Amino acid sequence: MIEYVKMSFRNIMRRKRRTGLTVIGIFIGIAAVVSLVSLGQGLQTSIQQEFESIGGNKLFINPGGNQFQSQTAGSATLDQSDLAAVRSVKSVESAGGAIFMSTGVSYNDQLRYLPVIGIPAGHEQQLVLESWAMEIESGRMVRENDRYNIVVGSRIANRVFSEEPGIRSKLEVNGQEYRIVGVLAPTGDPSIDTAVILTLDSAREAMDRNEGYDWIFASVEEGTEVKEAEEDVNTALRNERNVKKGSEDFTVSTQEDLLESFNSILSVVSGVVVGIASISLFVGAVGIMNTMYTSVSQRTREIGVMRAIGAQTQQIMFIFLLESAAIGFLGGLLGLLFGSALSWIGAYGVSQAASLNISPYLGPKLLIGSLLFSTILGIVSGVLPAKRAAALEPAEALRYE
């Protein structure tokens, strides 16, 4: 076995340039797959941790057919009677509504269109803050009498404007001047990190909206199954809005529903991108096959000598398979190292851009699996050339020039 390995290594090193070009296809494919899978897993874990920090006893109600449909200006169709219906459900401990719109926000004559969120100022405020994972980093949260005071997201305080507004700075929201009394800690959600937070009454006044909610949040009574409470709320809202089951013009979601939707979207995107990266692996496999066929043609006389001194068919085939496996392994190893580095760089970039702490997944399954896959791909690509080499007649091979 040691002699086989030495011989394969010598043969590969004898053709450094061709081997290097062959390795590139495998290298690019493995690097792309490793970096994308690693980042995807890291992002999935990070989002799951964010949802767990919210707590599993929350219900999220919004108008429309799915939980991502209502965050546009003027789309709210939930009203006070809907909120009252949710509060009337026995399994619901408390419920509160919020509005979510976009409008012009100015600071030092710089205009940006940013999300404006109106939240209740009473005892329901904590429920809304927990549901959106909002925490104050400096200053304080808006209070009931804060008609012209606001809280801003972390990005407004350090990225949105060329100058950084801080506590006691003044912003104009839809032409009305407000004073900043608090700054939120980063959440990783751009719609929150770039948002302006007002009391519900102030937001209605600023947005000229007299009624309606874009979101209603509810906390479930302790000891009650969240899925059971979800069905109770669905029933109450169907009765209130006089709609049949299956024709709902609202959505009630749990933390698990939101996480499942996110994971489904991420899986589809990752699958498509990994599929595209797999094309490079296919090209790499064809490259290995072509290189090994060329190697057989150039080493016909060498193969004849080996056969003449007693090398068996299986031994000749094994040598060529070992060479193709080594090329696949080398491409996989380089791709693994580059892909791992790329995933860390990507994670750092995403963390800085989205204020979300992401650690790429580089577990043994991904690392060992990538190397095994690239090696097996090399072996499979070398099967036909190896068979051709093993099938050469010794006498014919020795006469070959």
N, C-alpha and C positions, 0 to 999 in steps of 0.2 A: 504493500500500500504506500509506503514512504517513497519507493521508486516511482510509482505511478504519479504521485503528487509532484515530485521533483521534475519529472518529464513534462507534465502538464504545465507547470510553472515556467519551465524553460521555453516551451513552445509558445506560450502567451507572451512572454517577455521578448521573444524573437520578433514579434509583430506588434510592437508597442503602439504605433500610430493607428493601425487598423483596430486593435483591441480598444484603444481609447475612444475611437469614433463609435464603435459598437456599443460600448458601455453607456454612452450619452443617452440613448433612448430609454434604457432601463433606469438610469440615474434620474432623468427628468420625471418619469412616471412615478417612481417610488417617492421622490421628494415631494411631488404634488399631493399624492395620496396621504403620506404621513403628515404633512403640514396641515392639510384640510381636515383630516379625521381628528388630529390632535386638537386643533383649534375648535372644531365643532363640539367635541366632547367637553373641552374646557368651558366653552360658552354655555353648554347645556347644564353643566354642574353649577356654574355661577348663577344662572337664572333660577335654578331649582333652590339654591340657598337663599336667593332674594325672596322667592315665594314663601319659603319656610319661615323667614323672618317676619312675614306679614301675619302668619297664623292661619291654621287650617279651618277656623270656624267662621269664615267670612263668606258672604254671598255678594255677587256683583250683578246689578241689574241695569240694563241699558236698552234703549229703543232699537228696533231693527232686528234683522234675522241672525246676527252674530255679534260676538263681544267686541269686534273691532270696527263697528259700523257707525257709531254715534259721535265720533270726535270731530265733527265739522260744524261750522257755525250755522245756527238756525235749524239743526236737525232734531232737537229735543222734542219728544212727544210724551215724555213722562211728566205727570203733573202732581199736584198736591193730593188728589184722590188716590193716585197710585201709591204714593208714599204712605198714606193712611192705611191702604189695603195691606201693604207689607208690614206695617207696625201692628196690624190687628192679628197677624198670624201668631199662634201660641208659641211656636218653636222659635220665634224671633225675639231676641233680647232687646235690641235697639236698631234703629234705622235712620239714615240721614241722606240727604241729597246734595249734589254738587253740579255746577255748570262748568263747561269747558269750551272755550271759544278762542279764536285768534284775532288779534287786532294790532294796530300800530302802537308801538312803544318807543318813546323818544328819550334820549339822554344827551345833553350838550349838543343839540341840533342833529343828532344821528338818529335816524328812524329805522326800526326793525319791526318786522311782523312776528309776534311771539304769542305763545299760548297764554291765555288769561283764565285762571281757575278761581271760581267762587266757592268757598267752603262755609259750612255753618259755623257760627261763633259760640254756640252754647255747648251743652254736654255732649252733643253728637260730633263735635269737632275731632275728638280723639279717635273715634271710629273711622272717620274719613282719612285722617293722617296715617293711621295704621294700615288702612287698605291701600293707600298709595305709597307706603313706606317712606313718608316724609318725616324728617327729624330736623330740628333747628340746630345749626352749627354755631351761629353767633346771633346775638340779639334775642328776640322773642317772637312768638306767633301772634297773628292778628287776634284782636279781642272784639267783643260785641260793639263797643263804642268807637272802634277804629274806622271811622268813615273814610278818612283820606290817608290811612296808613296801609302799607303793603309789606309782604315778605317776597323775596325773590329767590329763584333757583341758583344753584352754585355756579352755573356757567355765566349767568348775567353778571355775577360779581367779579368774574375774571376773564371772560372770553368774548362775550357778545359785542361789547362796545370797545372802542379803541382806548378809552379811559375807563377805569374800573370803579363803578359806583359802590359805595359801602353804606354802612349804617348811617342814617340821617341824610343820605343823598336823596335828591328828588328826581322822580321819573314822571313823564307824561304818558298816561294811558288813555288812548282815544281822545286826546286833547285836554284831559283833566290831570292836574298835578297831584302826585301822591308822594309821601315820604317813606323811605325804607326803614323798617323797624327790626327786620330779621333776615337772615340768609340761611337757606336750607343746606344740609349736608348733601354731598353727591349721592344720587340714587342709581345711576347707570341708565336711567330712562330719559332720553333727550327731551321728551315732552314735559317732564317735570323739572329737569335741570335748567331748562330755558324759560320756565314759566314765571308769571307774576301771580302771586296769591293774594286775593282780597277776601273780605267777608262776603257772604252770599248777597246781602243787601247792597253792598258797594259795587259788586260785580254786576248785579242786575241794573243798577243805575248807570254804570259806565257803559254797559253793552246794550242799554235800552231794551232790556228783557224783563217783562213784568212777572212772568211765571215760567214754569217748565224746568225740568232737570235733564241733564245729559247722562248722569249716573245716579243710581241709588245704591247705597251700601247697607248691608245688614249683618249683624253679628248673631250667631246662633246660640240659643240657650245651652248652658253647660249640661252635658248628659244626653243631648239630642244628636242623632246622626245628621251630618251635614246634608247628605243626599235626601234624607227624609224632609228636612227643612226646605231644601230646594224645591221638592215636589209640592209642599204646602204653599210656598210663595207663588209657584207657577199657577196653582189652582186658584189662589186668591186674586191674582192679577187677571187670569182668564175671566173670572166672574165679574171683576170690576170693569174690564174693557169689553165684556160681552163677545169674546172670541172663542172658537172651538179649539180643542187640542189638535195640534199640528198646523194651525193657522195663526200662531202667535205673532204679534207685531212687536215683540219685546224678547229679550234674552235674559235668562237667569243662569249665572255661571258660578261654579265653585273654583277654588284655587286649583284643584286637579284638572278641571276643564280648561282653564286658561293655560296651564302648563302643558297639557296634552296638545292643544292647538299650536302652541309655540314649537313643541318638539316635532309635530307633523310637518310644519313649514320648514323647519331647519333640516329635517331628514330628506325632504324633497330637494331642497337646494343643494345639500351635501351630495346626495345621490347623483344629481345632474352634473355637478362639477367633478366628482370622482369619476363619473362615466367618461367625461371629456378627457380627464387625465389618463384614463385607461387606454385611450387611443395611442398615447406615447408608449405605453407598455407593449402594445401590439406591434408598433413600429420597431421597438427594441428587440422583440422576439424574432421578427423577420430579419433584423440586422444580424443577430446571433446566428441564425440559420444560414444566411448568406456568407458570413465569415467562415463558418465551419465547412460549408461546401467548397469555398475557395481554398481552405486549408487542406482538404482532402485532395483536391486537384494538384496543389503545389507539393504535397508530401507523398505522392503515389509511390515513388521509388523508395522512400523511407519506410513506408508501410510494407513494401515487398521485402525489404531487408529484414524487418521485424518478423514477418511471416516465415521467411526462409530459415531463420535461426530458432524457430519453434514457437513464436507467439500464436496463441489461439484466437479464434474469431471473437470470443467473448472479451478477451483481453484488449484487443484492438478497439472494439466498440466501447469498452469501459474507459479507455484513455481519452477518446474523443468526447464522451459524455462528461467526463471529469473536467475537461477544458471548457466546455460550454456551461457547465454548472459554475465553474470558477468565474467566468465572465459575468454570469447572472448575479452571483454572490457579490462580486466587486461593485457592480452597478447598484445593487441593493444597499450595500454598506455605505457607499458615497451618498446615495440618495437619502438614506436614513439620517446620516449626519447633517446633510444640508437641510433636509426637511425639518429636523428637530430645531435647528438654529432658526429657520424661517418661521416656525410656529411660535418660538419665544419672541422674535421680533414682531410678528403679527399680533401676539397677545399684548405686548407692551403698547403697540400703536392703538389697538382697540381700547385698552384700559385708559389711555390718555384721552382718546377722542370721546369715549362714552362714559367715563368715570365709573367703569365697572371693573372690579378686580377679577381678572381671568388668569388662571394657571393652565397652560396647555397640558393635555393628557398624554403622557409618554410612558405608559405602563408596559409590562413585559409582553402582553398579548399583541400590542401594536408593533413593538420593536422586533420581537422574535418572529411574529407573523409576517412582517414585511421582508425580513431576510429569507425566511423559508419560501415565501411566494416568489421572490426574485430568483432564488436558486432553482426552484422547481421549474420556473418559466425557462431558465437557461437549459435545464436538462431536457425538457420537452422540445425546445427549439433545436437541440442537437441530436435528437433521436434519428431522424432521417439521414443527415450527413454521416453519423456514426455507423448506421447500417450500411451505407454505401462504402465506407472505408473498410468495414469488416468483410464485405462481400468481394473485395478485390482478389483476383487470383494471384498467387505469389509470382509465378513465372511471367505473367503479363505485367505485373507491377514492377518487377526488376528490369524489364526491357523498356519501361516508360522513360522518355526523355522530355 
